Amino acid sequence: MNIALLSAVGSLLLLQSAPAAETPIVTPRGDLGADERATIDLFQNARGSVVFISTRERVTNFWTRNVYTVPRGSGSGLVWDNAGHIVTNYHVIEGASEAQIQLVDGREFNARLVGVSPQHDLAVLKIGGAGFAAPRRIPIGTSSDLQVGQNVFAIGNPFGLDWTLTKGIVSALDRSLPNEGGPDIRHLIQTDAAINPGNSGGPLLDSAGRLIGINTAIYSPSGASAGIGFAVPVDTVMRVVPQLIENGRYIRPTLGIESDDDINDRLKRAADIEGVFVLRVAPGSVADRAGLIPARRTRRGVVPGDIVVALNGRPVDRVGDLLARLDDFSVGERVELTLLRSGDRRRVNLQLEAGN
């Protein structure tokens, strides 16, 4: 028997002994888990209230002097009411000349600016007109009873990927972030739910599908989610947004005193005193009527006047911290300042006034 014949016989035997290919059978999954079903329902109920925001900036060509607009950025927002008000972050629309809103059903609107509060990183836009059909709104919750460890859900448009859901927990409460040129942004909710650029302005929900915050920032050296995100608590949103809708701005409570963090830090080091040095007292203000004395400049340097060391018994040592503490109150409420003057400590009770 030659080699070719042996090879053919061997191949035939191998074909006869090889098992026939089988088609895999799909295994039925069964019902989804109760937690999965709840998450799906939460997303389906809330997604219609979340909007995609794209902004444009007006620029002028240096050579032709022609004016045109270019894309600036994108973010998320939340339908606030049936009148078409949209809540988002101030930094989402900061510097933009135009903003376009896209709803989940594909409708697009040019938005107009209603009001902003940079100190809370909140802004309100307006879309629609007579006969505007608003999507179903997300129920409002509260942030006062949140607990570290409870589940939270973020919906937004990270990196322009629209209507994305991420899940995590409340990692910490009452966080503060410095706000250059203004009060610290206080009482922030920290979460490990993935929040990326584009999520800003979108809602943070609890497991009942209630709004508990507006996603505002991430902490990340790379600019992408590192498991540390922050949200403005809904209790702050509920205090600020109605004022923005009604007045176009947030009317902050004030005492009529001014200071500066850089100067304050130098004075604290020189005097070895922790507190907020009063640098100016507005004429006619509540602080002026109460007799507060500002620091004064002499040939020998700055002579301290009154130094605010506590508000309602809680120590303060930074200007941003004092302003943020005052923001926890409303115009007309009274607060107690603990003051240090020439080494003597005293307390004064003052009624908060409307600031600019």
C-alpha positions as CSV (number, residue, x, y, z in Angstrom):
1,M,0.0,0.0,0.0
2,N,1.6,3.3,-1.1
3,I,2.0,6.3,1.1
4,A,-0.8,8.3,-0.7
5,L,-3.3,5.5,0.0
6,L,-2.3,5.2,3.6
7,S,-2.8,9.0,4.1
8,A,-6.3,8.9,2.5
9,V,-7.4,6.0,4.7
10,G,-6.0,7.8,7.8
11,S,-7.9,11.0,6.9
12,L,-11.1,9.1,6.4
13,L,-10.8,7.3,9.8
14,L,-10.2,10.7,11.5
15,L,-13.3,12.2,9.9
16,Q,-15.4,9.2,11.0
17,S,-14.2,9.4,14.6
18,A,-14.4,13.2,15.1
19,P,-17.6,14.3,17.1
20,A,-20.1,16.4,15.3
21,A,-20.1,20.2,16.1
22,E,-22.8,21.1,18.6
23,T,-24.8,24.4,18.8
24,P,-24.6,25.9,22.3
25,I,-27.9,26.0,24.1
26,V,-29.0,29.3,25.5
27,T,-29.7,28.9,29.2
28,P,-32.7,30.8,30.5
29,R,-31.7,33.5,32.9
30,G,-34.8,33.7,35.1
31,D,-36.1,36.8,36.8
32,L,-33.9,39.8,37.5
33,G,-32.9,40.3,41.1
34,A,-35.0,42.7,43.1
35,D,-32.1,45.2,43.4
36,E,-31.6,45.1,39.6
37,R,-35.2,45.6,38.9
38,A,-35.3,48.6,41.3
39,T,-32.3,50.2,39.6
40,I,-33.8,49.7,36.2
41,D,-37.1,51.3,37.3
42,L,-35.2,54.2,39.0
43,F,-33.4,55.0,35.8
44,Q,-36.4,54.7,33.6
45,N,-38.4,57.0,35.9
46,A,-35.7,59.6,36.2
47,R,-34.0,59.8,32.8
48,G,-36.7,61.9,31.2
49,S,-36.0,64.7,33.6
50,V,-32.2,64.8,32.8
51,V,-31.1,67.0,29.9
52,F,-28.0,67.3,27.7
53,I,-26.5,70.8,27.7
54,S,-24.2,72.0,25.0
55,T,-22.7,75.5,25.1
56,R,-21.1,77.8,22.5
57,E,-18.9,80.8,22.9
58,R,-19.0,84.0,20.7
59,V,-15.6,84.9,19.3
60,T,-14.3,87.6,17.0
61,N,-11.9,86.9,14.1
62,F,-8.8,89.1,14.7
63,W,-8.3,89.8,11.0
64,T,-11.8,90.0,9.5
65,R,-13.6,91.2,12.7
66,N,-16.3,88.7,11.9
67,V,-18.2,87.4,14.9
68,Y,-19.1,83.7,15.1
69,T,-19.6,81.0,17.7
70,V,-17.6,77.9,18.5
71,P,-18.4,74.9,20.7
72,R,-17.4,75.5,24.3
73,G,-18.4,72.4,26.3
74,S,-21.2,70.2,27.4
75,G,-22.8,69.1,30.6
76,S,-26.0,67.9,32.2
77,G,-29.0,69.5,33.8
78,L,-32.3,68.7,35.4
79,V,-35.9,69.8,34.5
80,W,-37.0,71.7,37.6
81,D,-40.7,72.5,36.9
82,N,-43.4,72.6,34.3
83,A,-42.4,76.2,33.3
84,G,-39.3,74.8,31.7
85,H,-36.7,75.9,34.2
86,I,-33.5,73.8,34.0
87,V,-31.1,73.5,37.0
88,T,-27.4,72.9,36.3
89,N,-24.0,74.0,37.6
90,Y,-22.7,77.5,37.1
91,H,-19.4,76.2,35.7
92,V,-21.3,74.4,33.0
93,I,-22.5,77.6,31.4
94,E,-19.8,80.0,32.7
95,G,-18.3,82.1,29.9
96,A,-20.8,80.7,27.3
97,S,-22.8,83.0,25.0
98,E,-25.3,80.3,24.0
99,A,-26.7,77.1,25.5
100,Q,-28.8,74.4,23.8
101,I,-30.9,71.9,25.7
102,Q,-31.7,68.4,24.4
103,L,-34.4,66.3,26.1
104,V,-34.4,62.6,26.1
105,D,-37.2,62.5,23.6
106,G,-35.0,64.3,21.1
107,R,-36.6,67.8,21.4
108,E,-34.0,70.6,21.3
109,F,-34.4,74.1,22.7
110,N,-32.3,77.3,22.8
111,A,-32.0,78.2,26.5
112,R,-32.0,81.6,28.1
113,L,-30.2,82.4,31.3
114,V,-32.4,83.1,34.3
115,G,-29.9,83.4,37.2
116,V,-26.7,82.2,38.6
117,S,-25.1,81.7,42.0
118,P,-21.4,81.1,41.6
119,Q,-20.9,80.6,45.3
120,H,-23.1,77.5,45.2
121,D,-22.1,76.5,41.7
122,L,-25.7,76.6,40.6
123,A,-27.4,78.2,37.6
124,V,-31.0,78.2,36.2
125,L,-31.8,78.2,32.5
126,K,-35.2,78.5,30.8
127,I,-36.6,76.6,27.8
128,G,-39.9,76.3,26.0
129,G,-42.8,78.7,26.1
130,A,-46.6,78.6,26.1
131,G,-47.8,75.0,25.9
132,F,-44.4,73.5,26.8
133,A,-44.8,69.9,27.7
134,A,-42.4,69.2,30.5
135,P,-41.1,65.6,31.2
136,R,-42.0,63.9,34.4
137,R,-40.0,65.6,37.2
138,I,-37.8,63.8,39.7
139,P,-39.3,63.8,43.2
140,I,-37.4,66.0,45.6
141,G,-35.8,64.4,48.6
142,T,-33.8,65.8,51.5
143,S,-30.1,65.8,52.2
144,S,-30.4,66.4,56.0
145,D,-30.8,62.7,56.9
146,L,-28.3,61.1,54.5
147,Q,-26.0,58.5,55.9
148,V,-22.6,57.3,54.9
149,G,-22.9,54.0,53.2
150,Q,-26.3,54.4,51.6
151,N,-26.7,53.8,47.9
152,V,-26.8,56.7,45.4
153,F,-27.2,57.0,41.7
154,A,-25.9,59.6,39.3
155,I,-27.4,60.3,35.8
156,G,-25.7,62.5,33.3
157,N,-23.7,62.9,30.1
158,P,-20.1,62.1,30.9
159,F,-17.7,62.9,28.0
160,G,-20.8,63.5,25.9
161,L,-22.1,60.0,26.3
162,D,-25.7,60.8,26.9
163,W,-28.0,59.5,29.7
164,T,-25.5,57.4,31.5
165,L,-26.3,55.8,34.9
166,T,-23.6,55.1,37.6
167,K,-24.1,53.7,41.0
168,G,-22.2,54.1,44.3
169,I,-22.6,55.0,47.9
170,V,-22.4,58.2,50.0
171,S,-18.7,58.2,50.9
172,A,-18.8,61.2,53.3
173,L,-20.9,64.2,54.2
174,D,-20.4,67.9,54.9
175,R,-17.4,68.2,52.7
176,S,-16.2,71.7,51.7
177,L,-14.3,72.9,48.6
178,P,-12.5,76.2,48.4
179,N,-14.2,78.7,46.0
180,E,-11.8,81.3,44.7
181,G,-13.0,84.8,45.4
182,G,-16.0,83.7,47.5
183,P,-17.4,81.6,50.2
184,D,-16.4,77.9,50.4
185,I,-18.8,75.6,48.8
186,R,-20.1,73.7,51.9
187,H,-22.1,70.7,53.0
188,L,-21.2,68.8,49.8
189,I,-22.0,65.1,49.5
190,Q,-19.0,63.0,48.6
191,T,-19.7,59.8,46.6
192,D,-17.8,57.1,44.8
193,A,-20.4,56.9,42.1
194,A,-18.5,57.5,38.9
195,I,-18.7,61.2,38.0
196,N,-16.8,62.5,35.0
197,P,-16.6,65.7,33.0
198,G,-20.1,66.1,31.5
199,N,-21.8,64.7,34.6
200,S,-21.8,68.2,36.1
201,G,-25.3,69.5,36.6
202,G,-27.0,66.1,36.6
203,P,-28.9,64.7,39.5
204,L,-27.7,62.5,42.3
205,L,-30.6,60.2,43.5
206,D,-31.2,58.0,46.5
207,S,-32.5,54.5,46.2
208,A,-36.1,55.8,46.3
209,G,-35.4,57.8,43.1
210,R,-35.5,61.1,45.0
211,L,-33.2,64.0,44.1
212,I,-30.7,64.5,46.9
213,G,-28.0,66.5,45.1
214,I,-26.7,68.1,41.9
215,N,-23.4,66.6,40.8
216,T,-20.8,69.3,40.7
217,A,-17.1,68.2,40.8
218,I,-14.6,65.4,40.9
219,Y,-11.2,65.1,42.6
220,S,-8.8,63.6,40.1
221,P,-5.3,64.4,39.1
222,S,-6.0,62.8,35.7
223,G,-9.3,64.6,35.1
224,A,-11.3,61.3,35.1
225,S,-13.3,59.7,37.8
226,A,-11.1,58.5,40.7
227,G,-13.9,57.5,43.0
228,I,-14.2,60.9,44.6
229,G,-17.1,63.0,43.4
230,F,-19.1,65.8,45.0
231,A,-22.7,67.0,44.8
232,V,-24.4,70.1,46.0
233,P,-27.0,68.9,48.5
234,V,-30.6,69.2,47.6
235,D,-31.3,71.3,50.8
236,T,-29.0,73.9,49.4
237,V,-30.5,73.7,45.9
238,M,-34.0,74.2,47.4
239,R,-32.8,77.3,49.2
240,V,-31.0,78.8,46.2
241,V,-32.9,77.9,43.1
242,P,-36.3,79.5,44.0
243,Q,-34.4,82.8,44.5
244,L,-32.6,82.5,41.2
245,I,-36.0,82.0,39.5
246,E,-37.7,84.9,41.3
247,N,-34.8,87.4,41.5
248,G,-32.2,86.3,38.9
249,R,-29.7,86.1,41.7
250,Y,-29.1,84.7,45.2
251,I,-29.6,87.3,48.0
252,R,-27.0,86.3,50.5
253,P,-27.3,87.2,54.2
254,T,-24.5,89.5,55.4
255,L,-23.2,91.4,58.4
256,G,-21.6,94.3,56.5
257,I,-18.0,93.3,57.2
258,E,-15.3,92.6,54.7
259,S,-12.0,90.8,54.9
260,D,-9.5,89.0,52.6
261,D,-8.0,85.6,53.0
262,D,-4.5,86.6,51.9
263,I,-4.4,89.6,54.3
264,N,-6.1,87.6,57.0
265,D,-3.5,84.9,56.8
266,R,-0.7,87.4,57.2
267,L,-2.4,89.1,60.1
268,K,-3.1,85.7,61.8
269,R,0.6,84.7,61.6
270,A,1.7,88.1,62.8
271,A,-0.7,88.2,65.8
272,D,-0.7,84.4,66.4
273,I,-4.5,84.5,66.6
274,E,-7.0,82.3,64.8
275,G,-9.9,84.2,63.4
276,V,-11.2,86.6,60.8
277,F,-9.8,90.1,61.0
278,V,-12.4,92.7,60.2
279,L,-10.8,94.9,57.5
280,R,-13.8,97.0,56.6
281,V,-17.2,97.8,58.0
282,A,-19.8,99.0,55.5
283,P,-21.3,102.3,56.6
284,G,-24.8,102.0,57.9
285,S,-24.6,98.2,58.0
286,V,-25.7,96.1,61.0
287,A,-22.0,95.7,61.9
288,D,-21.5,99.4,61.8
289,R,-24.5,100.0,64.0
290,A,-23.2,97.4,66.5
291,G,-19.9,99.3,66.7
292,L,-17.6,96.8,65.1
293,I,-14.1,98.3,64.5
294,P,-12.1,97.5,61.4
295,A,-8.3,97.2,61.3
296,R,-6.4,100.4,60.5
297,R,-3.2,101.1,58.8
298,T,-0.5,103.2,60.6
299,R,3.1,104.0,60.0
300,R,4.1,101.0,62.1
301,G,1.8,98.7,60.2
302,V,-1.7,97.3,60.5
303,V,-3.4,97.7,63.9
304,P,-6.1,95.0,64.3
305,G,-9.6,96.1,65.3
306,D,-12.3,93.4,65.9
307,I,-11.4,89.8,65.1
308,V,-14.3,87.3,64.6
309,V,-13.3,84.1,66.3
310,A,-16.6,82.2,66.4
311,L,-20.1,82.2,64.9
312,N,-22.9,80.9,67.2
313,G,-20.2,79.3,69.3
314,R,-18.4,77.5,66.4
315,P,-14.8,78.7,65.7
316,V,-14.0,80.4,62.4
317,D,-10.5,81.1,61.1
318,R,-11.0,81.7,57.3
319,V,-13.0,84.3,55.4
320,G,-14.5,81.7,53.2
321,D,-15.5,79.7,56.2
322,L,-17.3,82.7,57.8
323,L,-19.2,83.6,54.7
324,A,-20.2,80.0,54.1
325,R,-21.4,79.7,57.8
326,L,-23.5,82.9,57.3
327,D,-25.0,81.3,54.2
328,D,-26.6,78.6,56.4
329,F,-29.0,81.3,57.7
330,S,-31.6,83.5,56.1
331,V,-31.9,87.3,55.8
332,G,-33.6,88.5,59.0
333,E,-32.3,85.7,61.3
334,R,-30.0,86.6,64.2
335,V,-26.5,85.2,64.9
336,E,-24.0,85.6,67.7
337,L,-20.5,86.7,66.9
338,T,-17.7,86.1,69.3
339,L,-15.2,89.0,68.9
340,L,-11.7,89.6,70.1
341,R,-10.6,93.2,70.5
342,S,-7.3,94.1,72.2
343,G,-7.2,90.8,73.9
344,D,-10.7,91.1,75.3
345,R,-13.4,88.6,74.2
346,R,-17.0,89.7,73.9
347,R,-20.2,88.5,72.2
348,V,-22.6,90.5,70.0
349,N,-26.0,89.5,68.7
350,L,-26.7,90.7,65.1
351,Q,-29.6,90.4,62.7
352,L,-28.5,89.4,59.2
353,E,-29.2,91.8,56.3
354,A,-29.5,91.3,52.6
355,G,-26.2,91.5,50.8
356,N,-25.5,92.4,47.2
